């Protein structure tokens, strides 16, 4: 678990937390808050084989 100050952006830290997991072996969904749904996070998730799922 990583805690960051409230004024730090969620999306950059979300990418840092996801990267160490590396590619997944099969279809996997990553459930995330809207704060993590930016283009860079979606691109990284797709590159690693995750489908990013955020609330509508």
CORGI-V736727 format. One line per field, one symbol per residue. ss: DSSP state (a for helix, b for strand, c for the rest). A space follows every 50 residues. Layout:
# CORGI-V736727
ss->???
This chain:
# CORGI-V736727
ss->cccccccccaaaaaaaaaaccccccccbbbbbcaaaccaaaaaaaaaccb bbbbcc
